């Protein structure tokens, strides 16, 4: 899939058919999963990976982990501090083909802190929906350290370890509509 000419163009993420998700360990023994409900993004596919780009923004106060109490804590100053900064921004800086998949390198900004991360992305196909829209699918995974973004709140457990893992796994399922 290094020849991207068949899907070249500008694609807008359809949030109603996409997911910006994550998971982390809780109390060392289980995983907590969540997603951001309010987000938008654009993917520009060039003739090759190097001429392609992506930008995604998400509202941090749209976080949903299935627990209102936990979501409230994540929105507080202990974590995202959504009263003062409410946007997560990812903007690609390089895209490289690795066989049928891609490594999208970009700057991720959370709470005013920017770090470079890599996201492994696999195109999952194209289709025309019943309304005549050309759609392209993409799945992505990546990892980050929440401490790299100043998200350091935690509690030590009596049995060892910490309540919230430092490692966050990103899980992206994207449906985009061609413009």
Phi, psi and omega per residue, in radians:
X1 nan 0.359 3.113
X2 -1.192 -0.393 3.021
X3 -1.552 1.874 -3.071
X4 -1.690 0.146 -3.042
X5 -1.009 -0.497 -3.120
X6 -1.232 -0.348 3.106
X7 -2.140 0.304 3.139
X8 -1.068 2.492 3.114
X9 2.408 -3.024 3.137
X10 -1.779 2.275 -3.101
X11 -2.151 2.358 3.107
X12 -1.888 2.283 -3.131
X13 -1.138 2.343 3.075
X14 -1.690 1.735 -3.056
X15 -1.068 -0.456 -3.108
X16 -1.292 -0.223 3.107
X17 -2.183 0.366 -3.101
X18 -2.326 2.890 3.130
X19 -2.503 2.238 2.968
X20 -1.839 1.671 -3.008
X21 -2.012 2.986 3.130
X22 -2.720 2.866 3.007
X23 -2.591 2.655 3.080
X24 -2.617 2.809 3.095
X25 -1.365 2.453 3.084
X26 -2.133 2.231 3.139
X27 0.967 0.487 3.090
X28 1.225 -0.403 -2.922
X29 -1.814 -0.252 -3.070
X30 -2.489 2.946 3.120
X31 -1.901 2.447 2.995
X32 -1.918 2.296 3.141
X33 -2.021 2.660 3.100
X34 -2.798 -3.111 3.118
X35 -2.731 2.944 3.017
X36 -1.829 2.215 -3.065
X37 -1.499 -0.429 -3.069
X38 -1.995 1.821 -3.126
X39 -2.678 2.878 3.080
X40 -2.658 2.803 3.128
X41 -3.005 2.858 3.133
X42 -2.317 2.404 3.076
X43 -2.114 2.171 3.082
X44 -1.898 2.028 -3.137
X45 -1.782 2.073 3.096
X46 -1.602 -3.016 3.114
X47 -1.171 -0.372 3.075
X48 -2.506 2.994 -3.074
X49 -1.056 -0.725 -3.064
X50 -1.089 -0.449 -3.140
X51 -1.721 0.251 3.127
X52 -1.802 2.845 3.138
X53 -2.729 2.887 3.098
X54 -2.607 2.532 3.036
X55 -2.481 2.313 -3.138
X56 -2.374 2.389 3.005
X57 -2.187 2.544 3.106
X58 -2.403 2.528 3.052
X59 -1.453 2.085 -3.098
X60 -1.106 -0.542 -3.132
X61 -1.331 0.044 3.056
X62 -1.665 0.203 -3.131
X63 -1.078 2.427 -3.134
X64 -2.451 1.963 3.098
X65 -1.952 0.106 -3.120
X66 1.515 0.065 3.121
X67 -2.381 1.981 -3.117
X68 -1.043 -0.686 3.127
X69 -1.111 -0.810 3.138
X70 -1.130 -0.751 3.123
X71 -1.050 -0.731 3.099
X72 -1.059 -0.721 3.119
X73 -1.156 -0.706 3.128
X74 -1.142 -0.519 3.119
X75 -1.384 -0.292 -3.074
X76 -1.291 3.050 3.125
X77 -1.092 -0.340 3.086
X78 -1.111 -0.479 -3.105
X79 -2.217 -1.718 -2.984
X80 -1.387 -0.382 3.138
X81 0.901 0.966 -3.035
X82 -1.148 -0.215 3.046
X83 -1.165 -0.509 -3.052
X84 -1.925 -0.463 3.100
X85 -2.610 2.134 -2.979
X86 -2.173 0.404 -3.089
X87 -2.348 2.344 2.971
X88 -1.779 2.351 -3.131
X89 -2.283 2.266 2.986
X90 -2.103 2.260 3.089
X91 -2.377 2.144 -3.086
X92 -1.149 2.579 3.049
X93 -2.061 -0.350 3.108
X94 -2.832 2.538 3.045
X95 -2.313 2.243 -3.120
X96 -2.198 2.382 3.076
X97 -1.380 2.406 3.044
X98 -2.323 1.336 -3.035
X99 1.326 -2.185 -3.141
X100 -1.587 0.050 3.111
X101 -2.094 3.089 -3.089
X102 -2.379 2.618 2.958
X103 -1.886 2.027 3.119
X104 -1.754 1.968 3.080
X105 -1.712 2.396 -3.129
X106 -2.839 2.994 3.096
X107 -1.613 2.159 3.067
X108 -1.890 2.175 3.135
X109 -1.998 2.187 3.065
X110 -2.369 2.245 3.137
X111 0.958 0.623 3.106
X112 1.366 0.072 3.121
X113 -1.863 2.241 -3.100
X114 -2.023 2.288 3.048
X115 -2.385 2.701 3.075
X116 -1.489 2.363 3.059
X117 -2.343 2.774 3.047
X118 -1.924 2.398 3.064
X119 -2.184 2.160 3.070
X120 -1.413 2.161 -3.059
X121 -2.152 2.349 3.073
X122 -2.107 2.120 3.005
X123 -1.154 2.351 -3.086
X124 -1.883 0.051 3.062
X125 2.209 3.102 3.114
X126 -2.299 2.733 3.108
X127 -2.805 2.800 2.980
X128 -1.840 2.160 -3.104
X129 -1.366 3.004 -3.094
X130 -1.080 -0.219 -3.128
X131 -1.749 0.119 3.095
X132 1.525 0.111 3.132
X133 -1.426 2.315 2.989
X134 -1.357 2.241 -3.114
X135 -2.145 2.576 3.016
X136 -2.254 2.493 3.131
X137 -1.947 2.558 3.121
X138 -2.509 2.406 3.010
X139 -2.072 2.430 -3.114
X140 -2.441 2.637 3.059
X141 -2.409 2.613 3.089
X142 -2.841 3.058 3.110
X143 -2.435 2.635 3.058
X144 -2.597 2.819 3.023
X145 -1.692 2.111 -3.130
X146 -1.137 -0.473 3.123
X147 -1.133 -0.493 3.113
X148 -1.106 -0.289 -3.127
X149 -1.927 0.261 3.125
X150 1.341 0.240 3.128
X151 -1.634 1.388 -2.932
X152 -1.873 -0.100 -3.106
X153 -0.978 2.430 3.095
X154 -2.924 2.965 3.072
X155 -2.367 2.269 3.073
X156 -1.277 2.469 3.126
X157 -1.669 2.540 3.119
X158 -1.037 -0.551 -3.103
X159 -1.523 0.035 -3.108
X160 1.807 2.669 -3.116
X161 1.467 -2.960 -3.084
X162 -2.265 2.776 -3.110
X163 -1.074 -0.772 -3.090
X164 -2.091 2.218 3.109
X165 -1.143 2.618 3.041
X166 -1.295 -0.561 -3.053
X167 -1.406 2.187 3.097
X168 -2.018 2.234 3.077
X169 -1.731 2.248 3.116
X170 -1.622 2.482 3.141
X171 -2.403 1.952 -3.077
X172 -2.025 2.247 3.027
X173 -2.190 1.919 -2.966
X174 -2.070 2.298 2.932
X175 -2.039 2.141 -3.094
X176 -2.132 2.543 -3.114
X177 -1.883 2.294 -3.131
X178 -1.227 2.397 -3.128
X179 -1.668 nan nan
